[in-house]
Amino acid sequence: MAGGVGSRFWPMLTPDYPKQFIDVMGVGRSLIQLTVDRLKPICPVKNMWVVTNEKYIRIVKEQIPDMPVDNILSEPEARNTAPCIAYACWKIQKKHPDANIVVTPSDALVINTSEYQRVLNKALSYTSDKNAIVTIGIKPSRPETGYGYIAAAEPTSVDEIYKVEAFKEKPNLETAEQYLAAGNYYWNAGIFVWNIDTISKAIRTFQPNLASIMDEMAPSFYTEQEKEVVGKLFPSCEKISIDYAVMEKSKEIYTLPAEFGWSDLGSWGSLRTLLPQDENGNAKVGKDIRLYDCKNCVVHAADESKVVVQGLHGYIVAEKHGQLLVCSLKEELRIKEFGK
């Protein structure tokens, strides 16, 4: 899934070039490219699919040039994750009726790729011949209030896989601390595994209107009429997340708790903790950045820019395309306002 438009990383990203297409970590690969890279040992690129906004199609083609054009799906407008996932699954089903599928956001970071691959292979093995949906639960390292949680119930007969008791909304700090202490609550990373038959039946059962729209769109798939038909029908889908549409209604939901260094990179502060830091806690991305008398800062600049920062403690300094942000890390929630 690569259609989201974030605003918390301004000015590094813009509505025309959102986070998933940016080299956030300074490693020479964008987040969507890193996502594709770590999935390659599990699935060849010819069997990967990207759902994105119409205006990002060109960027996807540039960044993943070996992906078949038919596998890049264009949403005429954002309708949240349930219609996005349904569109991809209905189209995949037409060519691959026995498909076993991993659904993942394109803009998260994973540090331990080998463990990530092991976990997904285990989930795929579980769902290949079962009416089961597996969601990957990230073992929490702190009482995080920015993520939803998955409450695990009793274990199944398969090691590491648990029945899901409930999905929980983003908690306040006190509740998050209780979740952490309980030991059976996991961060919801938005990574799902299922076979095509399971998810299509679940959508038909719990979201019949959505299934009906997909059925109406399906005859146009892989034809010249697809763009026109999808453009006409897709906007009539209810705006609803896959969590509300299916996950919270189905009885066959399982979780596989995991630790593979996952982060949704939702803020400059989270980025600072994931980047290499100097002896003063400063993190930087850019070719010519010099810091003097600075502590606990994150500095991100375009490669062609020279940046010198002196005397800042706990600040964000970010520059791109002639736009400059200097903001206290404590005030970073206000960046959405600043970028308007």
N, C-alpha and C positions, 0 to 999 in steps of 0.2 A: 504494500500500500504506500503510494508516494504522492498523494494529492494534497497533503496538509500544508497550511500556510501559517507559520509561527511568526511571532513579533518580539519575542524576548531576547533574540540575538541581534537586534538592530545595533549598529549599521552593517554588520557582517552579512546579514541576509536582507532581502527585500521581498515584497509580494511576487515579483517577477522571477526571483531566484531564491527560493526558500531553503531551509536548513539541510534537507536531504541531498541537495546538489552541491553542497559546499564542503571544502576540505577543512572541517572544523578543527581537526587535531594536528594539522600541519604535517601530514604524512604523504601528501601527494595523491590522495584518493578521497573522493567525497564519501559521505555516509552511505549513499545508495550503492556506490561501487564497493565499499567495504562489506555491505550486506550481501551483495552478489558473490563476492570473493569467498566469504565464509560458507556460503551455501553450495558452492561448486562441488565439493567432495560428496555432497548428499544428492545433488540433482544437477544435470547438465543445463547450461543456459538455455538450450532449445526447449526445455521443459519448465522454464521460469516465466512468470507473468507479472507485469507491472500495471497497476491501475493508477492513473494520475489525471490531473486536470488537463483539459485540452491545450492550455497555453504552455504546459511543460513537456509536451510530446517531443518537441525538437531537442530539448535538453537530455531527455532519456535516451533518445537515439544517439546523441553525441557521446554520452557517458557509458552506454552499454551497447556498442556498435554491433556486437555479435548476437544480440537478441533479435529473434524474428519479429518483423513489423506486426504481424498478426497477434503477437503476444503482448503488445503495448496497448492497453485499453484506455480509451479517453472518456472521462466523465464530463458530460456537458455542463454540469454544475455539481457542487458538493452536496451530497445527501447523507453524510455520515457513513459509518463503516458497514452497516448491514446491506444497503443497496450496492455498495462498492464490492463487497465480498460476493454477494449473490451474482452480480454481473460476471465476475471472473469465474465463479464455479459453474454457472450455466454454460459459459462459453467453453471452458475446459471439458466439461462433460460431453459436449458434442463430438470432440475428437478423442477424448480419453475417458470412456465411461467407467473404467475401473480405477481411476486416479486416486492416489493417497496424497493428501495436500498439507503443506505447512503454510499458514498465513502469518505474515510478520510485518510490522512497520518497517519502513526503509530508513528511518532517521535515528535509530538507537545505536548505542555503542556496545560492543562486546569485546572484552579483553582476552578471555581464555577461549579461543575459537575451537580447540580440540574438545574441550568439555561441552561446549555449545553443540557441536556436531554429534557427540555421544548422546546427549540428552534428546536431541531431535530424532536421531535414529531409533532410540528406545521408544519414544512416543509413536513414531511411524509404525514400528513393529506392533505396538499395541492396537492401533486403530485400523491396521490393514484388513483385519477380518472380523471386526467387532462394530456394533452399533454404539460407538463411543466417541465423545469429543474430549480431547486432552488439552488443557491450557497449562502453559508453563508458568509455574509460580516461582518468583525469585525470593530466595531466603533473605529476609530483611537484615540489614546491618545496623540499622538505627530506627528510631520511631519517626518514620517519614510521614508527613501530612500531605504530600503532593501526589501520592499514588493511591489508587484503589487497592483493596486487599482481597485475597481469596482465602476463605476459611476451609481447611481440610478436615474431613471427618475420618472414618475408619479406613485402614489400608485395604487394598485389594489383594488378590492372590499373587499379583505381579509385584515384585520388589520395586520400591520407589514411587509407585503410582497409588494415589489416594482418591477416594470419592470426595467430591466437593460438597461441603455443607451449605455454603452461602457465598455470595459475592457482596463485598462491603464497599460503600462509597468512601471517598477520601475522608479520613477521620480528623478530629481535632487532636492536639498533642497528647492530651490525657488518654484518649482512646487508643492512639497509636502506641503509646507506652504499654498499655494493657495487651494489645496484640503482640507486641514484641515479647513480653513476659510469658504469654500463653504458649508460644512455641509452635502453634499450628496455623499461623497466619502468614501469608506470603504476598509479596507485591504482584499485582496484575500487570504483566509486561505487554499484554495484547498480542501474545504469540499463541496461536491455536493450531491444533493438528486434528485432522479428521479424514475419513474417506468421502468420496464424492456422493455416494448414496446416502450416507448419514446426514450430511449437511443439507442436501437438497430436500430430504424428507422432513428434516427439522424446520426448514424455512416454510415448506408447504403446510406443516402442522400449525406452526405458531404465527406465521406471517403470510396468510393465504393471498392477500392483496399484492404483496411483493412478488410472490411466486407467479401470480397471474401476469404481472407486468413482464417478468423475465420470460415466461412462456410466449408472450406476444412478441418479444424482441428476438427470441432464439432463431426463427427461420431466416433472419437477415445476417446471422453471424457468418463471417468469412465470405461475405458478398460485398459488392459495391454499395449496396443499400444500407449496410450496417450503421454507418455514421448518421445518416438521415433518420433512420428508425430509432436508434438510441437517443439521438438528440430530441426527438419528439416525445418518447415514452419515459425515459429515465427521470426527467424532472418531476414526473407525477408520483415517484416513489416517496413514501413517508420518510422524513428525516429522522433516522433512528440508528442507534449504535447496535452492533452485533451482541453486545452484552445484554441490553434490554430486550432486543428482538428474539434472541434464542437462548443465550447462556443462562439467564435467570429463570427460564421456563422449563428447560429440558431436565429430565431426571437422569440422563446418562452423561453427566459431566464429571470429568476426573482432572486431577492436577498432578503434575510431576515437579516436585520442588527441585530447584537447581541453584547452583552458584557458578556463574561463569563471567563474573565481572561486568554485569549489565548496568547500563545507565541510559535513561531516555534523553540525557543531555538537555534538560529542561531549563537550565539557567547558566549564567556566566559563573556563578559560584560552584555549580556541579562540575563545570568544565575545568575550573582551576584545580579541583581535587584530583582530576583524572590525568592532567598533564604533568610532565616532569617539573619539579620545583627546585629552585636554587636554595641555598642555605637560609635564605630569608623568607621562604614560602612563596616566592614569586613564580608565576608560570607565564610563558610567552610563546606565541606563534608568529613567526615572521622572520625575514632574513637579516634585518638590520635593526635590532631593538636593543637599546642600552638603558639599563636601570641603575640609578644612583640613590642610595639612602631610601630605598623602597622596601616595604614589607607586605606580604600577603596580598599582592596585586595579581591581576591577570591582564595581560597585554596581548592584543590580537591585531595585526596590521597586514595590509597587502604587501606582497613580496617586494614591490618596487618602492615601498615607502621606508624612509629612515625615521625612527621614532626614538626620542630621548625623553625619559621620565625621571624626575628628581623629587624626592621627599614625600611621596605618597604612601599611605598606609591603608590597606584594605580597599583598594579602588579597582575599577574596571577602566581600561583605556582601550578603545577599539576604533579602528579607522578603516574605511573602505570607500572607494569611489568619491574621494573628497569630502566624505562625511565623517565627523569625529564625535565620539562619545567619551566623556570623562564622568564617571558616576561612582559613588560609593557602593560597595557590594551590599551594604545594609539597605540601600534604596533601590535595588535592581528591579523590584516589582513595578517600579514606575517607568521602566524603559518602554513599555507599550505606549504610554502617553508621549514620551519623548520622540518616538519614531513616526508619529502621525504627521 
